[in-house]
């Protein structure tokens, strides 16, 4: 089954079901980086013909969860530090754009969706439920993006979220030791958003992503390229000030 509940609506097609099945296997870590996805056993396991599986693989390639390689077929991408950095830099930048839009709104912000996800996160922290905390953290980020009312930003952010889930599943990330930090990050960010403090919200968002990317790359036994991170997320001006 999918990692997220399916919204109500028309019955899913075989392609939709194949996408969900393959995607869940990837983000849960059952299909590992570098592993070939064999169409015939997969189709047989799902009870479909190969056609919906092929279509599903093409859709998953668009989302960055699958590589289609000539003469080899579909492969789960290998994890490289530069790929993880790129995904998190894109998410950080899209979030900064959404926060800027939110801070421009003259009316009081509708904080209900954000507060619900923050409450979920706090409860997960109190109960020491790391998986629930990850879901609540990702949901809070998505709620920030949705609140900005920028559909293209929301669509791209959602696609990148699946790649984040793939990273977490492949690296078997556990949050128990980091739960207080994660909860505190989101609480501070929420306070800045509620106060309409654009500068603090943008800074806290960037710092949150920077800590995550450093942790993930550390698990790959590669060095975190901080200069590249700054270049991708804050621009040449920040690098010039550091020099």
VMD Tcl script that draws the C-alpha trace (Angstrom):
set ca {
  {0.00 0.00 0.00}
  {0.99 3.62 -0.44}
  {2.86 5.53 2.28}
  {0.11 8.16 2.20}
  {-3.66 7.71 2.31}
  {-5.28 7.89 -1.11}
  {-7.66 10.83 -1.49}
  {-11.31 10.08 -2.11}
  {-12.37 10.09 -5.75}
  {-12.60 7.76 -8.74}
  {-11.28 4.23 -8.35}
  {-7.54 4.12 -9.09}
  {-6.38 2.68 -12.38}
  {-3.92 -0.19 -12.65}
  {-1.23 2.39 -13.44}
  {-2.06 4.27 -10.22}
  {-1.90 1.06 -8.22}
  {1.39 0.09 -9.85}
  {2.85 3.52 -9.07}
  {1.80 3.15 -5.43}
  {3.19 -0.37 -5.11}
  {6.57 0.40 -6.68}
  {6.93 3.75 -4.94}
  {6.17 2.23 -1.54}
  {8.79 -0.49 -2.10}
  {11.37 2.19 -2.93}
  {10.64 4.67 -0.12}
  {10.42 1.87 2.46}
  {13.84 0.57 1.41}
  {12.58 -2.82 0.18}
  {13.94 -1.89 -3.25}
  {17.48 -0.67 -2.62}
  {19.57 1.94 -4.46}
  {21.17 0.38 -7.52}
  {18.67 -2.49 -7.62}
  {17.09 -3.37 -10.95}
  {13.27 -3.37 -11.03}
  {12.22 -6.42 -13.03}
  {8.97 -5.82 -14.88}
  {7.72 -9.40 -15.25}
  {7.93 -10.50 -11.57}
  {6.59 -7.10 -10.53}
  {3.62 -7.33 -12.89}
  {2.89 -10.86 -11.75}
  {3.08 -9.82 -8.10}
  {0.67 -6.96 -8.68}
  {-1.63 -9.06 -10.82}
  {-1.30 -6.80 -13.87}
  {0.00 -7.04 -17.39}
  {3.37 -5.40 -18.06}
  {1.81 -2.34 -19.73}
  {0.61 -0.60 -16.50}
  {3.96 -1.37 -14.87}
  {5.85 0.23 -17.77}
  {3.64 3.33 -17.56}
  {4.14 3.47 -13.79}
  {7.91 3.30 -14.17}
  {7.85 6.22 -16.59}
  {5.86 8.29 -14.09}
  {8.24 7.35 -11.29}
  {11.19 8.37 -13.46}
  {9.64 11.85 -13.68}
  {9.56 11.96 -9.87}
  {13.21 10.94 -9.58}
  {12.52 7.57 -7.97}
  {13.50 5.43 -10.96}
  {16.14 5.58 -13.69}
  {15.30 4.06 -17.09}
  {18.58 2.86 -18.58}
  {18.82 1.60 -22.18}
  {19.42 -2.17 -22.35}
  {19.10 -2.46 -18.57}
  {15.58 -1.31 -17.81}
  {14.43 0.38 -14.60}
  {16.86 0.88 -11.72}
  {16.51 2.51 -8.32}
  {18.97 5.44 -8.38}
  {22.16 5.17 -6.38}
  {22.49 7.61 -3.50}
  {25.16 10.24 -4.07}
  {25.85 13.22 -1.84}
  {25.42 15.67 -4.72}
  {21.93 14.28 -5.47}
  {20.83 14.54 -1.85}
  {22.21 18.07 -1.68}
  {20.40 19.07 -4.87}
  {17.03 17.76 -3.66}
  {17.31 19.49 -0.30}
  {18.56 22.72 -1.90}
  {15.54 22.75 -4.21}
  {13.16 22.08 -1.31}
  {14.82 24.76 0.80}
  {14.56 27.29 -2.04}
  {10.94 26.44 -2.84}
  {10.07 26.76 0.83}
  {11.78 30.14 1.05}
  {9.74 31.31 -1.94}
  {6.53 30.09 -0.28}
  {7.42 31.79 3.01}
  {8.08 35.08 1.24}
  {4.65 34.82 -0.39}
  {3.04 34.05 2.97}
  {4.68 37.05 4.62}
  {3.29 39.34 1.91}
  {-0.30 38.45 2.75}
  {-2.00 41.49 4.34}
  {-4.65 39.37 6.09}
  {-3.94 37.28 9.22}
  {-2.58 33.90 8.25}
  {-4.84 30.84 8.45}
  {-2.65 28.80 10.78}
  {-5.05 25.92 11.45}
  {-3.44 23.36 9.08}
  {0.05 24.24 10.35}
  {-1.03 24.02 13.99}
  {-2.57 20.58 13.43}
  {0.67 19.19 12.02}
  {2.72 20.87 14.76}
  {0.47 19.23 17.36}
  {1.03 15.85 15.67}
  {4.76 16.41 15.78}
  {4.81 17.42 19.45}
  {2.75 14.36 20.39}
  {5.05 12.09 18.39}
  {8.01 13.59 20.24}
  {6.38 13.07 23.62}
  {5.61 9.44 22.76}
  {9.04 8.83 21.22}
  {7.51 7.75 17.90}
  {10.19 8.59 15.37}
  {8.30 7.45 12.25}
  {5.25 9.51 13.24}
  {7.53 12.49 13.85}
  {9.02 12.23 10.35}
  {5.54 12.15 8.83}
  {4.38 15.11 10.90}
  {7.51 17.09 10.04}
  {7.05 16.47 6.31}
  {3.34 17.28 6.62}
  {4.13 20.59 8.37}
  {6.48 21.53 5.55}
  {3.79 20.64 2.98}
  {1.24 22.73 4.91}
  {3.54 25.76 4.72}
  {3.85 25.30 0.97}
  {0.09 24.81 0.52}
  {-0.69 27.92 2.57}
  {1.27 30.06 0.11}
  {-1.18 29.23 -2.68}
  {1.48 28.63 -5.33}
  {0.37 25.47 -7.18}
  {3.54 24.96 -9.24}
  {5.71 25.31 -6.17}
  {3.44 22.88 -4.30}
  {3.57 20.34 -7.15}
  {7.35 20.37 -7.40}
  {7.77 20.32 -3.62}
  {5.51 17.26 -3.43}
  {7.54 15.39 -6.07}
  {10.76 16.17 -4.22}
  {9.20 14.90 -0.99}
  {9.07 11.40 -2.49}
  {12.81 11.59 -3.11}
  {13.33 12.64 0.51}
  {11.33 9.58 1.57}
  {13.55 7.45 -0.65}
  {16.67 8.86 1.03}
  {15.26 8.23 4.50}
  {14.23 4.67 3.62}
  {17.52 3.79 1.93}
  {19.62 5.18 4.79}
  {17.33 3.71 7.45}
  {17.12 7.06 9.20}
  {16.00 6.98 12.83}
  {15.05 10.14 14.69}
  {14.87 9.06 18.31}
  {18.09 10.85 19.29}
  {17.15 13.94 17.28}
  {13.47 14.21 18.22}
  {13.84 17.15 20.64}
  {15.81 19.07 18.03}
  {13.30 18.37 15.25}
  {10.34 19.40 17.42}
  {12.16 22.53 18.55}
  {13.00 23.50 14.96}
  {9.38 23.35 13.86}
  {8.11 25.12 16.99}
  {10.54 28.01 16.42}
  {9.62 28.18 12.73}
  {5.91 28.19 13.58}
  {6.36 31.03 16.06}
  {8.15 33.11 13.41}
  {5.42 32.43 10.85}
  {2.66 33.29 13.34}
  {4.50 36.52 14.21}
  {4.80 37.41 10.53}
  {8.56 37.63 11.00}
  {9.77 37.03 7.46}
  {13.48 37.29 8.26}
  {13.35 34.82 11.17}
  {11.10 32.38 9.28}
  {13.40 32.34 6.26}
  {16.50 31.88 8.41}
  {14.98 29.08 10.49}
  {13.75 27.28 7.36}
  {17.21 27.38 5.79}
  {18.95 26.30 8.98}
  {16.56 23.36 9.39}
  {17.31 22.06 5.91}
  {21.02 22.67 6.32}
  {21.13 20.50 9.45}
  {19.20 17.73 7.72}
  {21.40 17.71 4.65}
  {24.56 17.59 6.78}
  {23.18 14.60 8.73}
  {22.18 12.70 5.59}
  {25.44 13.26 3.74}
  {27.33 12.21 6.86}
  {25.60 8.84 6.64}
  {26.93 8.45 3.09}
  {30.49 8.85 4.38}
  {30.96 11.85 2.11}
  {31.90 15.40 3.01}
  {29.16 18.03 3.16}
  {30.05 20.69 0.56}
  {28.94 23.75 2.51}
  {30.09 26.20 -0.17}
  {27.98 24.44 -2.80}
  {25.02 24.41 -0.41}
  {25.31 28.18 0.07}
  {25.69 28.74 -3.66}
  {22.52 26.76 -4.39}
  {20.36 28.14 -1.58}
  {21.56 31.65 -0.82}
  {23.34 32.85 -3.93}
  {26.63 34.47 -4.75}
  {26.00 37.41 -2.43}
  {26.23 35.20 0.63}
  {29.49 33.68 -0.61}
  {30.93 37.14 -1.23}
  {30.07 38.23 2.32}
  {31.75 35.11 3.73}
  {34.93 35.91 1.77}
}
mol new
graphics top color blue
foreach p $ca { graphics top sphere $p radius 0.5 }
foreach p [lrange $ca 0 end-1] q [lrange $ca 1 end] { graphics top cylinder $p $q radius 0.2 }
display resetview
